């Protein structure tokens, strides 16, 4: 038994058995530092990037403190975006599989209010949600927090960036003063300190080194002179890279959309992800990217927070981020779970001082590389192998992934190997299929039946 082994923590047997079945044996640095403090009941301020294991850290803490026999809201987790909230709720449910009858409810904006009211009337142990929707439920008295004993603020800095400070304060005013508060943030701006001083009681600070190992993430810098050269450099890197999925980061919403439009007109498989998209548009962009039916996302930092893509090959910084910690998080999107990754950054002479600050922050020198030869521009951009089909039926219609798989493979013409990721939402489902059989698959879904019922289906395009 070692100090960073989950068995050393004194967790309940149900949690430990489930952790073993999930293959969780050794704690990540942020778990090893924060979990003993969390389990002791103290307030915590922890610095941790996406992918560091922070969700399991606070998830295990709140689950271990839960009294399942008391069917009332005992824990609240606030997240800046619906995507992150869905991801966090999913992980908490995975961690809770060894404990019977735990109910985790997700309350996010962009979703119908009525069904959430119905779910709340049936009760829950844990709520995961976004600030605006949680405040709305509290204001309408459909959500009462009088039994709350654990409150988690996940990615608190992003919530403040998105203008949620007054909303957070309004929510926290409705909580019992005697509670445990766990604040996780990538950076510690002054507003975080203000919230900590006002709402946390003698918090323990946990900071985990965020510098990425050079042998896992290969970083390169490319010199550019002006806007046209920057755009050309990006195209050269995308054409030269052997990627299945890449994220290009911009600093503003306008730059993000304009750049995505430029790449699309040049034949690249690309979508924009920024705050001006409505929830349905955001969902479809993320679904297609995860399904590998879109190869490139051009994104702002706020929109991409909580974006958890397995095996992301390449990150390209169209500009250096305005905050160095944010830049570190960008490059940390690739090279996840020990996989190799590439992080490219485009830098002009005017941005040289930012590069020097970044190198000092990372405690390493980033190689300045030569751009690929212009002749590569004659090539056509590669296209994804998969296409995404949407079905107008989901959890509410009791549609399951197995039902969709069965409907597609029923006559034997479409093989299981031709079908990729299947994602089920409340009122819809998405299935990835090989592009070569997309029309055939669409015909089968549109003309056939799923669970004895007919559902409309369509091919989701740009």
DRENTOR-653218 format. One record per residue (C-alpha): residue number from 0; x, y, z; residue in one letter. Coordinates in nm, 3 decimals. Layout:
N
  num        u        v        w  residuo
  NUM        X        Y        Z        a
...
***
This chain:
462
  num        u        v        w  residuo
    0    0.000    0.000    0.000        x
    1    0.139    0.342   -0.095        x
    2    0.034    0.695   -0.004        x
    3   -0.107    0.756   -0.351        x
    4   -0.319    0.441   -0.352        x
    5   -0.697    0.487   -0.321        x
    6   -0.703    0.208   -0.061        x
    7   -0.513    0.434    0.179        x
    8   -0.795    0.690    0.197        x
    9   -1.052    0.508    0.406        x
   10   -1.322    0.529    0.138        x
   11   -1.635    0.317    0.167        x
   12   -1.606   -0.039    0.039        x
   13   -1.861    0.030   -0.236        x
   14   -1.652    0.314   -0.373        x
   15   -1.325    0.118   -0.348        x
   16   -1.465   -0.191   -0.521        x
   17   -1.602    0.023   -0.803        x
   18   -1.272    0.213   -0.839        x
   19   -1.093   -0.120   -0.878        x
   20   -1.341   -0.230   -1.146        x
   21   -1.280    0.097   -1.331        x
   22   -0.904    0.045   -1.318        x
   23   -0.848    0.336   -1.078        x
   24   -0.568    0.228   -0.846        x
   25   -0.316    0.511   -0.821        x
   26   -0.420    0.870   -0.756        x
   27   -0.318    1.155   -0.984        x
   28   -0.122    1.438   -0.815        x
   29   -0.430    1.655   -0.761        x
   30   -0.621    1.359   -0.615        x
   31   -0.335    1.265   -0.384        x
   32   -0.309    1.620   -0.252        x
   33   -0.676    1.715   -0.230        x
   34   -0.867    1.394   -0.143        x
   35   -0.733    1.347    0.214        x
   36   -0.826    1.709    0.290        x
   37   -1.167    1.679    0.122        x
   38   -1.245    1.359    0.312        x
   39   -1.155    1.532    0.639        x
   40   -1.440    1.776    0.574        x
   41   -1.234    2.091    0.522        x
   42   -1.295    2.357    0.259        x
   43   -1.052    2.337   -0.033        x
   44   -0.924    2.569   -0.306        x
   45   -0.751    2.355   -0.569        x
   46   -0.573    2.448   -0.889        x
   47   -0.615    2.183   -1.155        x
   48   -0.640    2.170   -1.532        x
   49   -0.885    1.968   -1.739        x
   50   -0.763    1.608   -1.753        x
   51   -0.588    1.618   -1.415        x
   52   -0.843    1.396   -1.241        x
   53   -1.011    1.674   -1.043        x
   54   -1.365    1.544   -1.115        x
   55   -1.284    1.216   -0.943        x
   56   -1.128    1.411   -0.655        x
   57   -1.438    1.608   -0.564        x
   58   -1.673    1.332   -0.689        x
   59   -1.531    1.075   -0.448        x
   60   -1.539    1.331   -0.169        x
   61   -1.907    1.417   -0.206        x
   62   -2.007    1.053   -0.265        x
   63   -1.824    0.935    0.047        x
   64   -2.010    1.196    0.255        x
   65   -2.350    1.111    0.109        x
   66   -2.626    0.952    0.317        x
   67   -2.824    0.758    0.055        x
   68   -3.110    0.688    0.297        x
   69   -3.181    1.062    0.316        x
   70   -3.344    1.128   -0.020        x
   71   -3.278    1.500   -0.046        x
   72   -3.026    1.727   -0.215        x
   73   -2.698    1.690   -0.029        x
   74   -2.446    1.806   -0.293        x
   75   -2.441    2.071   -0.567        x
   76   -2.177    2.095   -0.841        x
   77   -2.171    2.412   -1.052        x
   78   -2.001    2.411   -1.394        x
   79   -1.957    2.695   -1.646        x
   80   -2.102    2.510   -1.948        x
   81   -2.360    2.244   -2.019        x
   82   -2.095    2.027   -2.188        x
   83   -1.881    2.022   -1.874        x
   84   -2.186    1.964   -1.652        x
   85   -2.288    1.662   -1.861        x
   86   -1.932    1.529   -1.845        x
   87   -1.910    1.578   -1.467        x
   88   -2.249    1.417   -1.404        x
   89   -2.149    1.119   -1.618        x
   90   -1.824    1.072   -1.421        x
   91   -2.002    1.099   -1.084        x
   92   -2.251    0.833   -1.195        x
   93   -1.958    0.607   -1.296        x
   94   -1.793    0.659   -0.958        x
   95   -2.123    0.589   -0.779        x
   96   -2.197    0.255   -0.949        x
   97   -2.100    0.061   -0.636        x
   98   -2.359    0.245   -0.424        x
   99   -2.727    0.162   -0.480        x
  100   -3.007    0.411   -0.543        x
  101   -2.803    0.730   -0.584        x
  102   -2.977    0.985   -0.806        x
  103   -2.770    1.247   -0.991        x
  104   -2.973    1.517   -1.167        x
  105   -2.840    1.760   -1.431        x
  106   -2.994    2.110   -1.449        x
  107   -2.858    2.321   -1.735        x
  108   -2.969    2.613   -1.946        x
  109   -3.059    2.553   -2.309        x
  110   -3.285    2.267   -2.204        x
  111   -3.666    2.273   -2.147        x
  112   -3.758    2.393   -1.798        x
  113   -4.071    2.181   -1.752        x
  114   -3.908    1.835   -1.752        x
  115   -3.652    1.960   -1.499        x
  116   -3.938    2.060   -1.267        x
  117   -4.077    1.709   -1.294        x
  118   -3.740    1.553   -1.215        x
  119   -3.693    1.779   -0.912        x
  120   -4.034    1.683   -0.777        x
  121   -3.914    1.321   -0.770        x
  122   -3.607    1.424   -0.567        x
  123   -3.231    1.375   -0.602        x
  124   -2.914    1.337   -0.396        x
  125   -2.674    1.532   -0.619        x
  126   -2.737    1.824   -0.853        x
  127   -2.493    1.915   -1.133        x
  128   -2.575    2.229   -1.327        x
  129   -2.492    2.567   -1.476        x
  130   -2.524    2.889   -1.272        x
  131   -2.805    3.057   -1.467        x
  132   -3.042    2.760   -1.459        x
  133   -2.964    2.676   -1.094        x
  134   -3.038    3.037   -0.991        x
  135   -3.365    3.025   -1.189        x
  136   -3.479    2.711   -1.007        x
  137   -3.387    2.864   -0.672        x
  138   -3.574    3.185   -0.758        x
  139   -3.885    2.986   -0.855        x
  140   -3.850    2.774   -0.538        x
  141   -3.829    2.451   -0.737        x
  142   -3.479    2.393   -0.594        x
  143   -3.422    2.417   -0.219        x
  144   -3.072    2.378   -0.076        x
  145   -3.145    2.365    0.296        x
  146   -3.005    2.007    0.327        x
  147   -2.689    2.080    0.127        x
  148   -2.365    1.967    0.290        x
  149   -2.120    1.980   -0.006        x
  150   -2.087    2.256   -0.267        x
  151   -1.842    2.231   -0.559        x
  152   -1.741    2.517   -0.789        x
  153   -1.576    2.354   -1.090        x
  154   -1.365    2.572   -1.323        x
  155   -1.455    2.877   -1.118        x
  156   -1.233    3.110   -1.320        x
  157   -1.427    3.035   -1.638        x
  158   -1.756    3.108   -1.462        x
  159   -1.620    3.447   -1.361        x
  160   -1.489    3.506   -1.715        x
  161   -1.841    3.439   -1.842        x
  162   -1.991    3.701   -1.606        x
  163   -2.147    3.471   -1.345        x
  164   -2.007    3.634   -1.027        x
  165   -2.335    3.793   -0.912        x
  166   -2.520    3.471   -0.999        x
  167   -2.276    3.263   -0.795        x
  168   -2.314    3.495   -0.499        x
  169   -2.695    3.477   -0.522        x
  170   -2.681    3.095   -0.523        x
  171   -2.440    3.073   -0.231        x
  172   -2.659    3.307   -0.023        x
  173   -2.929    3.034   -0.033        x
  174   -2.703    2.761    0.110        x
  175   -2.656    2.660    0.473        x
  176   -2.357    2.835    0.629        x
  177   -2.243    2.502    0.770        x
  178   -2.130    2.318    0.458        x
  179   -1.813    2.204    0.286        x
  180   -1.712    2.416   -0.015        x
  181   -1.468    2.284   -0.278        x
  182   -1.341    2.536   -0.532        x
  183   -1.151    2.410   -0.837        x
  184   -0.995    2.663   -1.073        x
  185   -0.726    2.666   -1.340        x
  186   -0.614    3.015   -1.241        x
  187   -0.659    3.235   -0.934        x
  188   -0.775    3.584   -1.042        x
  189   -0.861    3.843   -0.777        x
  190   -1.232    3.759   -0.799        x
  191   -1.155    3.403   -0.685        x
  192   -0.980    3.540   -0.379        x
  193   -1.283    3.759   -0.302        x
  194   -1.521    3.461   -0.321        x
  195   -1.285    3.248   -0.111        x
  196   -1.260    3.509    0.164        x
  197   -1.636    3.563    0.174        x
  198   -1.774    3.212    0.140        x
  199   -1.505    2.958    0.237        x
  200   -1.399    2.879    0.592        x
  201   -1.023    2.844    0.646        x
  202   -0.973    2.669    0.310        x
  203   -0.674    2.448    0.243        x
  204   -0.494    2.540   -0.082        x
  205   -0.384    2.268   -0.321        x
  206   -0.172    2.355   -0.625        x
  207   -0.053    2.098   -0.877        x
  208    0.228    2.166   -1.121        x
  209    0.072    2.236   -1.461        x
  210    0.385    2.224   -1.678        x
  211    0.353    1.948   -1.940        x
  212    0.627    1.700   -2.007        x
  213    0.817    1.774   -2.327        x
  214    0.829    1.409   -2.432        x
  215    0.447    1.382   -2.422        x
  216    0.352    1.709   -2.593        x
  217    0.580    1.833   -2.869        x
  218    0.558    2.210   -2.898        x
  219    0.667    2.412   -3.199        x
  220    0.660    2.780   -3.286        x
  221    0.621    2.917   -3.639        x
  222    0.702    3.275   -3.739        x
  223    0.437    3.472   -3.930        x
  224    0.445    3.828   -4.063        x
  225    0.086    3.947   -4.119        x
  226   -0.275    3.825   -4.136        x
  227   -0.244    3.663   -4.478        x
  228    0.080    3.488   -4.382        x
  229   -0.078    3.366   -4.057        x
  230   -0.372    3.217   -4.248        x
  231   -0.141    3.058   -4.504        x
  232    0.078    2.913   -4.225        x
  233   -0.228    2.755   -4.063        x
  234   -0.333    2.593   -4.390        x
  235    0.021    2.459   -4.442        x
  236    0.029    2.304   -4.094        x
  237   -0.317    2.148   -4.135        x
  238   -0.228    2.003   -4.475        x
  239    0.106    1.872   -4.348        x
  240   -0.022    1.723   -4.020        x
  241   -0.137    1.364   -4.007        x
  242   -0.431    1.434   -3.775        x
  243   -0.774    1.282   -3.723        x
  244   -0.886    1.568   -3.501        x
  245   -0.743    1.915   -3.437        x
  246   -0.848    2.221   -3.237        x
  247   -0.744    2.570   -3.351        x
  248   -0.768    2.834   -3.077        x
  249   -0.849    3.200   -3.140        x
  250   -0.881    3.482   -2.887        x
  251   -1.220    3.627   -2.994        x
  252   -1.556    3.501   -3.118        x
  253   -1.532    3.709   -3.436        x
  254   -1.186    3.570   -3.524        x
  255   -1.311    3.220   -3.455        x
  256   -1.605    3.240   -3.695        x
  257   -1.410    3.427   -3.966        x
  258   -1.126    3.173   -3.955        x
  259   -1.363    2.875   -3.968        x
  260   -1.533    3.032   -4.271        x
  261   -1.196    3.082   -4.443        x
  262   -1.092    2.720   -4.383        x
  263   -1.430    2.587   -4.495        x
  264   -1.407    2.780   -4.822        x
  265   -1.063    2.621   -4.874        x
  266   -1.215    2.272   -4.847        x
  267   -1.130    2.180   -4.488        x
  268   -1.371    1.981   -4.271        x
  269   -1.421    2.244   -3.999        x
  270   -1.674    2.393   -3.759        x
  271   -1.662    2.696   -3.530        x
  272   -1.731    2.674   -3.155        x
  273   -1.795    3.001   -2.970        x
  274   -2.041    3.172   -2.739        x
  275   -2.267    3.311   -3.013        x
  276   -2.390    2.962   -3.107        x
  277   -2.717    2.845   -2.954        x
  278   -2.726    2.523   -2.753        x
  279   -2.849    2.306   -3.041        x
  280   -2.568    2.432   -3.266        x
  281   -2.307    2.372   -2.995        x
  282   -2.437    2.021   -2.933        x
  283   -2.420    1.931   -3.301        x
  284   -2.068    2.073   -3.344        x
  285   -1.940    1.872   -3.047        x
  286   -2.124    1.556   -3.150        x
  287   -1.978    1.569   -3.500        x
  288   -1.628    1.635   -3.369        x
  289   -1.643    1.350   -3.117        x
  290   -1.790    1.127   -3.390        x
  291   -1.499    1.218   -3.616        x
  292   -1.729    1.342   -3.889        x
  293   -1.568    1.685   -3.852        x
  294   -1.189    1.701   -3.837        x
  295   -1.121    2.055   -3.712        x
  296   -1.282    2.280   -3.454        x
  297   -1.191    2.648   -3.442        x
  298   -1.276    2.759   -3.089        x
  299   -1.253    3.029   -2.828        x
  300   -1.112    2.932   -2.489        x
  301   -1.441    2.975   -2.303        x
  302   -1.637    2.765   -2.554        x
  303   -1.380    2.485   -2.548        x
  304   -1.358    2.464   -2.168        x
  305   -1.480    2.121   -2.063        x
  306   -1.418    1.986   -2.411        x
  307   -1.285    1.637   -2.339        x
  308   -1.187    1.464   -2.662        x
  309   -1.004    1.132   -2.646        x
  310   -0.691    1.106   -2.860        x
  311   -0.686    1.467   -2.980        x
  312   -0.384    1.478   -3.209        x
  313   -0.313    1.844   -3.261        x
  314   -0.369    2.184   -3.102        x
  315   -0.284    2.498   -3.300        x
  316   -0.269    2.837   -3.131        x
  317   -0.363    3.085   -3.401        x
  318   -0.248    3.343   -3.149        x
  319   -0.085    3.306   -2.808        x
  320   -0.356    3.321   -2.542        x
  321   -0.391    3.647   -2.353        x
  322   -0.329    3.466   -2.023        x
  323   -0.035    3.227   -1.993        x
  324   -0.227    2.976   -1.776        x
  325   -0.497    2.962   -2.044        x
  326   -0.229    2.886   -2.303        x
  327   -0.103    2.598   -2.088        x
  328   -0.457    2.458   -2.078        x
  329   -0.481    2.485   -2.455        x
  330   -0.175    2.273   -2.517        x
  331   -0.293    2.030   -2.249        x
  332   -0.588    1.938   -2.472        x
  333   -0.352    1.715   -2.669        x
  334   -0.127    1.444   -2.525        x
  335   -0.400    1.328   -2.286        x
  336   -0.370    1.013   -2.078        x
  337   -0.004    0.971   -2.167        x
  338   -0.057    0.984   -2.544        x
  339    0.174    1.186   -2.765        x
  340    0.043    1.517   -2.895        x
  341    0.144    1.816   -3.104        x
  342    0.098    2.182   -3.007        x
  343    0.180    2.448   -3.266        x
  344    0.184    2.824   -3.201        x
  345    0.191    3.101   -3.462        x
  346    0.389    3.407   -3.349        x
  347    0.461    3.743   -3.514        x
  348    0.749    3.976   -3.426        x
  349    0.506    4.190   -3.226        x
  350    0.419    3.884   -3.015        x
  351    0.780    3.790   -2.939        x
  352    0.755    3.924   -2.584        x
  353    0.453    3.695   -2.524        x
  354    0.657    3.398   -2.645        x
  355    0.939    3.483   -2.404        x
  356    0.692    3.512   -2.116        x
  357    0.537    3.177   -2.215        x
  358    0.876    3.002   -2.225        x
  359    0.958    3.139   -1.880        x
  360    0.619    3.022   -1.753        x
  361    0.669    2.672   -1.898        x
  362    1.035    2.664   -1.790        x
  363    1.140    2.543   -2.133        x
  364    1.250    2.672   -2.471        x
  365    1.006    2.608   -2.754        x
  366    1.166    2.521   -3.087        x
  367    1.115    2.769   -3.372        x
  368    1.043    2.554   -3.676        x
  369    1.030    2.608   -4.051        x
  370    0.689    2.601   -4.215        x
  371    0.617    2.325   -4.472        x
  372    0.693    2.403   -4.836        x
  373    0.429    2.604   -5.022        x
  374    0.390    2.323   -5.274        x
  375    0.174    2.140   -5.021        x
  376   -0.100    2.398   -5.083        x
  377   -0.175    2.216   -5.409        x
  378   -0.306    1.921   -5.207        x
  379   -0.673    1.883   -5.124        x
  380   -0.755    1.873   -4.750        x
  381   -0.829    1.526   -4.618        x
  382   -1.191    1.450   -4.534        x
  383   -1.319    1.254   -4.232        x
  384   -1.413    0.890   -4.277        x
  385   -1.733    0.922   -4.076        x
  386   -2.068    1.099   -4.119        x
  387   -2.320    1.179   -3.844        x
  388   -2.689    1.091   -3.865        x
  389   -2.947    1.241   -3.629        x
  390   -3.255    1.048   -3.516        x
  391   -3.558    1.232   -3.376        x
  392   -3.589    1.001   -3.079        x
  393   -3.388    0.969   -2.757        x
  394   -3.403    0.881   -2.388        x
  395   -3.757    1.012   -2.350        x
  396   -3.868    0.770   -2.622        x
  397   -3.663    0.493   -2.454        x
  398   -3.428    0.466   -2.754        x
  399   -3.102    0.289   -2.666        x
  400   -2.773    0.254   -2.850        x
  401   -2.838   -0.117   -2.900        x
  402   -3.171   -0.041   -3.069        x
  403   -3.001    0.187   -3.324        x
  404   -2.722   -0.062   -3.386        x
  405   -2.977   -0.338   -3.438        x
  406   -3.184   -0.129   -3.680        x
  407   -2.877   -0.051   -3.893        x
  408   -2.740   -0.404   -3.907        x
  409   -3.070   -0.592   -3.929        x
  410   -3.045   -0.705   -4.293        x
  411   -2.671   -0.768   -4.286        x
  412   -2.578   -0.513   -4.554        x
  413   -2.424   -0.275   -4.297        x
  414   -2.160   -0.424   -4.070        x
  415   -2.097   -0.331   -3.709        x
  416   -1.749   -0.213   -3.809        x
  417   -1.913    0.056   -4.026        x
  418   -2.081    0.213   -3.723        x
  419   -1.902    0.446   -3.483        x
  420   -2.002    0.633   -3.170        x
  421   -2.372    0.647   -3.073        x
  422   -2.488    0.927   -2.842        x
  423   -2.835    0.941   -2.689        x
  424   -2.989    1.270   -2.571        x
  425   -3.333    1.334   -2.421        x
  426   -3.517    1.394   -2.749        x
  427   -3.264    1.288   -3.012        x
  428   -2.981    1.048   -3.089        x
  429   -2.671    1.070   -3.307        x
  430   -2.489    0.784   -3.475        x
  431   -2.161    0.796   -3.665        x
  432   -2.137    0.579   -3.977        x
  433   -1.873    0.545   -4.245        x
  434   -1.923    0.818   -4.502        x
  435   -1.929    0.559   -4.780        x
  436   -2.248    0.399   -4.643        x
  437   -2.415    0.715   -4.505        x
  438   -2.695    0.721   -4.764        x
  439   -2.770    0.352   -4.717        x
  440   -2.774    0.393   -4.338        x
  441   -3.001    0.697   -4.362        x
  442   -3.245    0.505   -4.582        x
  443   -3.253    0.217   -4.333        x
  444   -3.325    0.447   -4.040        x
  445   -3.582    0.652   -4.229        x
  446   -3.768    0.360   -4.385        x
  447   -3.723    0.106   -4.106        x
  448   -3.825    0.097   -3.742        x
  449   -3.649    0.131   -3.406        x
  450   -3.822   -0.056   -3.122        x
  451   -4.122   -0.096   -3.350        x
  452   -4.157    0.277   -3.409        x
  453   -4.072    0.503   -3.704        x
  454   -3.840    0.796   -3.641        x
  455   -3.726    1.071   -3.874        x
  456   -3.354    1.071   -3.950        x
  457   -3.125    1.318   -4.129        x
  458   -2.760    1.359   -4.226        x
  459   -2.606    1.640   -4.015        x
  460   -2.386    1.859   -4.234        x
  461   -2.200    2.187   -4.184        x
***
